[in-house]
Amino acid sequence: MKNFISFLILLIFGAFVFFIGWTQIKVKPGKIGIVQSKTGGIDKKLIESGKFSWHKEFLLPTNAQIMIFDYKPYNGTKTVTGNRGQGNYSFTFQISLSYLPELYVDLLIDNKISSEEDFEQYLDGVAAYLAQRATDYCMSRYYKSKDFSPESITISELTTGLAFYKEYPDFDINVLSITDYKLPGDNEVL
């Protein structure tokens, strides 16, 4: 009987330790979790719903926390305007970007983000940069040939011309389309 009680106590203790460190159940579908602890810093291994994860850092009370982020593509519209010698120009882009989930960890380690809001601002900045680069590309084509029409550019040509993946290798451009534009000398936005 004594062995059975010892076994039962050991079993309950083992289950308790397992449950305390079991981090997967704390992250809902569509979210990414990252463990940050006082003893180990930021863990590079992501916590994803449906993938088993256990972290010993949670065995010490108040030692660790899970930072939760939404994992969804960026979708937005960006407008770039400017003025060159011959007049004003404007381009509006519809942009959709996907990214590797490891981007969260890299940005946290580099102290570029510390919250979901920071991450959304980071994505917005990347999209604005992409729109500016695309505008510069279109304007350089326009100045090479006044017969240039933005409708003639394919997404493949635009993404290759920008070489965006070299500066942002964690990103994929899903959509980059010109929805409105005005070239210098045009009277209205098309």
Secondary structure, 3 states (H helix, E strand, C coil): CHHHHHHHHHHHHHHHHHHHHECHHHCCCCEEEEEEECCCEECCCCEECCCCCECHHHHCCCCEEEEEEECCCEEEEEEEEEEECCEEEEEEEEEEEEECCHHHHHHHHCCCCCCHHHHHHHHHHHHHHHHHHHHHHHHHHHHHCCCCCHHHCCHHHHHHHHCHHHHCCCEEEEEEEEEEEECCCCCCCC
